[in-house]
Amino acid sequence: MATPPEQPRWLNEDELETWFALNSVLIRLPAALDRQLQRDAGISHFEYQVLAALSETPERTMRMSRLAMIADGSLSRLSQVVTRLEKRGWVSRAPDPTDGRYTLATLTDAGWDKLVETAPGHVAEVRRLVFDPMTKGQCRQLRDIGRRITTTIDPDESCLR
């Protein structure tokens, strides 16, 4: 005799409200950050993430495959974005001298200048939208919750700092 399928563990009312709140943040926060960056700097949030990720590496250089993982985009999407950033003189690409199968992306001096010019407005918007509405304790809780969820999604913690 076949075993009946296990019933789904439906969300209770509290869990459902929590899920809706989190889902709303996941949808609306990236859009709000993108609007601010487009308005004030003429770049997308994804482009900003690419520039920022490169700025935090030694010699402002990273393999494209690693950069795609950090920016949470496909290699093809990253390649299109890096092409746009190259046209603006903010990023350059070159084969990896240690392994020619890989391509390195490097933040140029002009890209660094763009990031330095853009970062204050972006940080102010992040502060306004995320940190200002919360207490310090809530900020710590959000950090811990975010890390816990991210570790469940990505046990290797490849994108956590």
Summary of the structure (lengths in Angstrom):
residues: 161
radius of gyration: 19.5
end to end distance: 50.5
largest distance: 69.6
contacts: 398
relative contact order: 0.11
helix: 65%
strand: 8%
